[in-house]
Amino acid sequence: MTAPLPAPSTPAARPAPQARDTYRHFSSITTRWMDNDAYGHVNNVVYYSWFDTVVNRYLIEAGALDIERSPVIGLVVETHCNYFAPLAFPQPVEAGLRVAHLGTASVRYEIGLFAAGQARAAACGHFVHVYVDRATRRAAPLPASLIQTLRGLL
C-alpha cells in the first residue's frame, strides 16, 4: 500500500511591482554599456550590484559608515530580487530605498529600481546586512548613529 499524496499547496501570492511613493530615499544610477547582456537589457546580476551600491552610498553619505575605519561593518547574508520590466543602457535608473526591519544586529533594506519617472518599479528586492565587529566578525549591536540614520528610512 502506498502513502497518500500530500494535498496540493496553495500558490503563493505573485509579487507585484511597488509604487514609487512607498520608498523613503532615492538615488540615481547611471547604466553602463557593459550592463546590457546579449538579450539587450541589463543582466540580472547587475541589479544586485545596484542594491549594494544604493545601500552603501546612502550609509556613507549619511555619515553612518566609514568603509575603512568603522569598528562595526555590515555583511550581506541575504538578497532577493523580483523582475517586472526590463531596464537597458543608456536608460537612467532611480533606486528607491527603505528599511523594512531594524533589529539589534541586522537590517533588512528594500530597494525598488525604477526607469526614470516611472510610477511602478521595474524590479524590487531586499538586502539583509548583519552587523559584526570588524576584527572578530562576531555579531555586534548596531551603532547608535546607524540606528538614527536608518530610522528615517522605516
Secondary structure, 3 states (H helix, E strand, C coil): CCCCCCCCCCCCCCCCCCEHHHCCEEEEECCCHHHECCCCCECHHHHHHHHHHHHHHHHHHCCCCCCCCCCEEEEEEEEEEEECCCCCCCCCEEEEEEEEEECCCEEEEEEEEEECCCCECCEEEEEEEEEEECCCCCECCCCHHHHHHHHCCC
